Amino acid sequence: MDSSALTALSPVDGRYRAATQGLAALLSEAALIKERARVEALWFGHLARCVPSLLQTPLSPAVFDCIAQIADDPGEEAAATVKAIEQKINHDVKAVEYFVRDRLAAAGATPAQLELVHFGCTSEDINNTSYARMLLRAREDVLLPGVDALIKELRVAARRYAELPMLSRTHGQTATPTTLGKEFANVAARLVRARRRLAAVEILGKFNGATGNLNAHLVAVPAADWLRISESFVQLCGLTWNPYTTQIEPHDWIGEYCDALAAINVIGIDLCRDIWGYVSLGYLRQRPVAGEVGSSTMPHKINPIDFENAEGNLGIANALLRHFSEKLPVSRWQRDLTDSTVLRNVGVALGHAVLAWRAALRGLSKIAADEARIARDLDGAWEVLGEAVQTVLRAAGVPNGYELLKDFTRGRPMDRELLAGFIATLPLPAAERERRAALTPAAYGGVAAQLALREAT
């Protein structure tokens, strides 16, 4: 670990830097600077095509090539160069404008042409489209693949343990059996639905000036169709156009994005807590990793730290994500700056989510079912068949079937012999009594295995 990682204030950029490197490339300040430069270059080129009268003289091929190059990749030196300019002028977006102007001037753009860089723009035109493009790529390149990896691993477990009967616990008490695979399938199915919600969030952008009305544009060039130009530019950026804004895009979509991501994380927390519980019960065993230490004092320990770390990071991520979804859509009148510093922390929230998902994946790769332990607990819980018997009595029209079973089973230990003796006294046909007496907790799984395999395919 280098010294910068050791002295980083945030563990996302320190201890966990390697795990969040993919997001850093998309959501760091350097990434934001580069994205702003891309947007400035794209807008300059868009104006040249849509309002050529503004150019006075046509752009040279070299200038068009420069526009394309900046829009594709401003270069590794771009962020440092822009920061040096910012230190002199104390304005981050204006520094990007000057950087782009310098690059275009070097390519041969005339002074008159250079005046079209940042033409009609407020800083928020550049910022909202930049953040939108960054979050779009983060979703497609990091978040959705991360959720997909979790779903895949859960489906593997669902398939592996689809037919392994397991005692359920409702309210912490013994309850109708399930299968271990079905419980993994439940989480996979929930994540599939939550992933669909995140993927469906429409990512919006605006490019309409200081208060959202294209005022200056219309005064400068009254004949141009500025609404169409604005719409086509936002679409060029890969976003959905929002014409109804103040100086800022309202950020409602960011709230939806954060809420959708937080919903995925809530499912993750539920998963981590349940697996932690199954490890505690001994239903799941953790594979020891050579060289790892589980406790500084108890050598035997293999703690479920991956799931604990995942749960902790998911909590941090959601605390930030919930703040974003509540704060960002709120802005005083046509603009205040409270969103600026908040938006800079979006990458931190996503970083904690990614850390958590990777920890959960790591944990899932180390666990295996202790089938003997699961079977032993299941065989010691014959009382759970009371549900089956009382339901059979209801179906047969026997009065007070539920009450009969409640009085017999509630609050007392139960085994095969006791239950079989009770069933023998019930007013059912002999064949039905024999069939019910032959039922075991392990065989009382309903369609759990079927559902587990259905989700796992």
Residue, then its C-alpha position, 0 to 999 in steps of 0.5 A: m500500500d502506498s503512502s497516499a492510501l495510508t493517509a487517505l481520509s476516506p477508506v474508499d480511497g485508502r484501505y479499499r482503493a483496489a476494490t473501488q478502482g473501477l468506480a474511481a475511474l468513472l466518478s473521481e474528480a479527475a473523471l468529472i473534469k474529463e467529463r466536463a471537457r468532453v461536454e464542452a467539446l461536444w457542445f462546441g461541435h454541436l453549435a458548429r453544425c446546428v448554427p454555422s452562422l455563429l462561426q463566421t468562418p468554417l472550422s478547419p478539419a484540424v479543429f474538428d479532429c481536436i473536438a473529436q479527440i477531446a470528446d473521446d478522451p481529453g488525455e491523462e494530463a487534462a485533470a492536472t492542467v485544469k486544476a492548475i488553471e483553477q488555482k489561478i481563477n478559483h472556478d472549476v468549470k471556467a477552468v475547463e472552458y479555458f482548457v478546451r479553448d487552449r486545445l482548440a486554439a492550438a489546433g487552429a481555431t480562430p478567436a471568434q470561433l473560440e468564443l463559442v466554447h461555453f456559448g450560452c452555458t451556465s456551469e450547471d449545463i456542463n455539470n448536470t450532463s457530466y454527472a448524468r453521463m458519469l452515473l450512466r456509465a457507472r450503472e452500466d459498467v460497474l453497478l449492474p455487473g456487480v448485481d449480476a455477479l451476486i445474482k449468479e452466485l445466489r443462483v448457483a447456491a439455489r441450484r446446489y441446495a434446491e432439495l436440501p430440506m431445512l427447518s424454517r424459523t418464523h419469529g425465531q421459532t421452529a416453523t414449516p420446513t423449506t429448502l436451503g436452496k429456496e432461501f437463496a432463490n428468494v434473494a436472487a429473485r428479489l435482486v432480479r426485480a430490484r436490478r430491473r428497477l435500477a436499470a429502468v431509471e431514466i437518466l435526464g439532462k438539461f442544456n438551457g441556460a441560466t434559468g432554464n429558458l434559453n434566454a440569452h440564446l434567443v437574444a443572440v440568434p433569434a432565428a435558431d430553433w434553440l429548443r430543438i438544438s438543446e434537445s438534440f444535444v442532450q440526446l447526443c450526450g446519451l441522455t433523455w432531454n428535460p426541458y422543464t428546469t430552473q438553472i439546475e436539472p431538478h435531480d429527481w432522476i438521481g433520487e430515483y437512481c439512489d433509491a433504486l440502488a438503496a433498495i438493492n442494498v436493503i436486500g443485501i443487508d437482509l441476505c447478510r444477516d440471514i447468512w450470519g444467522y445460519v453460520s451461527l446455527g451451524y447450518l452453514r460452515q465457512r471454508p478456512v483460508a490458509g494463513e488467515v486469522g479469525s481472532s487475535t485470541m481464539p485460534h479456532k474462530i472463523n468469523p463471518i467477517d465478509f458478511e459483517n463487512a458487507e452489512g456495514n458498508l451497505g449501511i454507510a452506502n444507504a445513509l448517503l444514498r437516502h440523503f442524496s434522494e431527499k436533498l438533491p431534488v430540493s433547491r431554493w428558487q431557481r438555484d442554490l449551490t447546496d447540491s454541488t458538494v453533495l454530488r461530489n460524494v456520489g462516488v463515495a456511496l457507490g464505492h461503499a455499495v460495491l465494496a459490500w457486494r464484493a465482500a458478500l460475494r467473497g463470503l458466498s464463495k467460502i460457505a457450504a451447508d452442514e447437511a448433517r447439522i441441518a438434518r439433525d435440527l429438522d428431525g428434532a422438530w416434529e411439531v412443525l407437522g402440526e400445520a400439515v395435520q390440521t390442514v388435512l383435518r380442515a380439508a376433511g371437514v373435521p370440526n376444530g382441527y386447528e384447535l386439536l393440533k394446538d392443544f396437542t403440540r403447543g409448547r411441548p417437545m414432539d417426536r415421531e412416536l407422539l405425533a403418530g399416536f395422536i394421528a391414530t386417534l383422528p377421525l380420518p379414513a385409515a389410509e389417510r391416517e397412515r399417509r399422514a403418519a408416514l410424513t416426516p419434517a424432511a419430506y414436508g417441503g412443499v414446492a420449495a425445491q421446484l421454486a429453487l430450481r425454477e429461479a436457478t435456471 
